[in-house]
Amino acid sequence: MADAITELTATWVAGSGVQLNWTAASDVTNGSTYQVYVLANANQTIPVWNLYVSLAPNVVRAKGTSNLSLIAPVSSYFYSFSGLSSVPVSVAFSIIHVDYLGASSVPLNISVFSPAVNPVYGPPHFQNNFTLDPFGQFSVNPQDSYEEISSSVAMVVGTLIGERTMLPEFGIEDPTFTDVDTNSIEQAVQRWEPRANASVSVEYDDYNNASLSVSITSNLGSD
């Protein structure tokens, strides 16, 4: 059995790929190869490794001469996302050293994940409906988060004009016994929750009962 590589590391390069580096097997020679296997979705229950590339010995020319010689394969590889239909969330790699006699080493595996995106929000705000969390504290939404914006839109759509005595213009027109005006609802959302872009649609069943759907995206960059 061939010796395995050691100290395998994987560095996620945003939008580009994954840089793999390792320490060469102790018995590597110019007749060795490194086989790099890839598992695109590291959370599969039964992993199926696909051979992605074999790193063969390299031919080098001695400086100032025409002499060619072989050297051991390199101990690094860049896995590019350019050939993929979409950038994966995670990638798992398995690398095997095959020596000059064709004997394989024990594989060394590593998984790498796309770095988490940590949006920066302002101070938290109380939720529209005052509730307590499991710790007995008031529930809050991060300021400018999608949760806060969508909750605000729900309040606009769920309030009829005139229901809030301190702000009688807040809300939407009563749609009961009328044709639902999706444009006026979108305008109301834009007026009272400018952080949201709203798309309103309505569907009627066989009994002329209307179902209203409101889809929103955030003007602040989060869907």
Secondary structure, DSSP 8 states (H G I E B T S, - for coil): -----EEEEEEEETTTEEEEEEE--TT--TT-EEEEEEES-TT-SS---EEEEEE--EEEE-TTS--EEEE---SEEEEESTTSSS--SEEEEEEEEE-TTS-B---EEEEEE--------EEEEE-SS--B-TTSSB-EEEET-HHHHHHHHHHHHT-BTTS-TTSTT-SB---TTS---HHHHHHHHHHH-TTEEEEEEEEE-TT--EEEEEEEEETTS--
